[in-house]
Amino acid sequence: MTRRPCIVVRCPDCGEQRVAPAQVTVRCCIDDGGWSYRFICPSCDCRADGESFVSALMAAVDSGAGLESWSSPPGVYDRPTGPLFTASAEDELHRRLLEPDWFDEFRRCDGNFNVER
């Protein structure tokens, strides 16, 4: 009898599970060099992910797990420019959203939705 390899993964709801290598995808983030894995839990059928040592993840790839690299969308780490969104600006926005024509006014604006009328 031949033993098929299995990978031990951890579902947040079901705990430790054993799955076939083909059911696991090892992921590498190009931005920060972080490694993780994802899978669908065989017990609850939910998507889950986890982190592990790179050596264990490479062993999973060697045994048949998929490998993918990914990066964050452009601009995700950019800091916004412009004035801070203050509590008074939040109050003004709330007040304007209560008005029946708020959406028409928003559509007419040029991207500078001035809180001062």
C-alpha positions as CSV (number, residue, x, y, z in Angstrom):
1,M,0.0,0.0,0.0
2,T,1.4,3.4,-1.0
3,R,0.9,6.3,1.3
4,R,-0.3,9.5,-0.3
5,P,1.3,12.7,1.1
6,C,-0.9,15.0,3.1
7,I,-0.5,18.5,4.5
8,V,-1.6,19.6,7.9
9,V,-3.5,22.8,7.8
10,R,-5.4,24.7,10.5
11,C,-9.0,25.9,10.0
12,P,-10.0,28.6,12.5
13,D,-13.4,26.8,13.1
14,C,-12.5,23.1,12.8
15,G,-8.9,23.1,14.0
16,E,-6.2,20.9,12.5
17,Q,-7.0,19.1,9.3
18,R,-5.2,16.9,6.9
19,V,-5.6,17.6,3.2
20,A,-4.1,16.5,-0.1
21,P,-1.3,18.8,-1.4
22,A,-3.5,19.7,-4.4
23,Q,-6.0,21.3,-2.0
24,V,-3.5,23.8,-0.8
25,T,-2.1,26.9,-2.4
26,V,1.1,28.4,-1.0
27,R,1.3,32.2,-1.5
28,C,4.2,34.7,-1.5
29,C,3.6,38.4,-1.1
30,I,6.0,40.3,-3.4
31,D,5.7,43.5,-1.4
32,D,6.9,42.3,1.9
33,G,8.2,38.7,1.2
34,G,5.6,37.2,3.5
35,W,4.5,33.6,3.0
36,S,1.1,32.0,3.7
37,Y,-1.2,29.3,2.5
38,R,-4.8,29.0,1.6
39,F,-7.2,26.1,1.4
40,I,-10.9,25.1,1.7
41,C,-11.5,23.2,4.9
42,P,-12.7,19.6,4.2
43,S,-14.9,19.7,7.3
44,C,-16.8,23.0,7.1
45,D,-16.2,23.8,3.4
46,C,-15.0,27.4,4.3
47,R,-12.1,29.2,2.8
48,A,-9.2,29.6,5.3
49,D,-5.6,30.7,5.3
50,G,-2.7,30.5,7.6
51,E,1.0,31.1,8.0
52,S,3.8,28.7,8.5
53,F,7.6,28.4,8.2
54,V,8.9,28.9,4.6
55,S,10.6,25.5,4.8
56,A,7.3,23.8,5.6
57,L,5.6,25.7,2.8
58,M,8.3,24.8,0.3
59,A,7.9,21.1,1.3
60,A,4.2,21.5,0.6
61,V,5.0,22.8,-2.9
62,D,7.4,20.0,-3.4
63,S,4.7,17.5,-2.6
64,G,2.2,19.0,-5.0
65,A,0.7,22.2,-3.5
66,G,0.2,25.1,-5.9
67,L,2.4,28.2,-5.7
68,E,1.3,31.8,-6.4
69,S,2.8,35.2,-5.9
70,W,0.8,38.3,-5.3
71,S,1.2,42.0,-4.7
72,S,-1.0,44.8,-3.3
73,P,-2.8,47.0,-5.8
74,P,-1.0,50.2,-6.8
75,G,-1.6,53.0,-4.4
76,V,-2.7,50.9,-1.5
77,Y,0.2,52.2,0.7
78,D,-0.1,55.8,-0.5
79,R,-1.0,58.4,2.1
80,P,-4.0,60.5,1.3
81,T,-3.5,64.2,0.7
82,G,-5.8,67.0,1.7
83,P,-7.3,68.1,5.0
84,L,-8.0,65.7,7.8
85,F,-11.5,64.4,8.1
86,T,-12.5,66.0,11.4
87,A,-15.4,65.4,13.7
88,S,-17.1,68.6,12.5
89,A,-16.6,67.5,8.9
90,E,-18.3,64.2,9.8
91,D,-21.2,66.0,11.4
92,E,-21.6,68.2,8.3
93,L,-21.5,65.1,6.0
94,H,-24.2,63.4,8.2
95,R,-26.4,66.5,8.0
96,R,-26.0,66.8,4.3
97,L,-26.9,63.1,3.8
98,L,-30.1,63.7,5.6
99,E,-31.2,66.2,2.9
100,P,-33.4,64.8,0.1
101,D,-31.2,66.2,-2.7
102,W,-27.8,65.1,-1.3
103,F,-27.1,62.8,-4.2
104,D,-27.9,65.4,-6.9
105,E,-25.6,67.8,-5.1
106,F,-22.9,65.2,-5.0
107,R,-23.1,64.5,-8.7
108,R,-22.8,68.2,-9.5
109,C,-19.6,68.6,-7.4
110,D,-16.2,68.7,-9.1
111,G,-14.5,66.3,-6.6
112,N,-14.2,69.0,-3.9
113,F,-17.3,68.4,-1.8
114,N,-16.9,71.5,0.3
115,V,-18.4,71.2,3.7
116,E,-18.7,75.0,3.9
117,R,-21.6,76.4,1.9
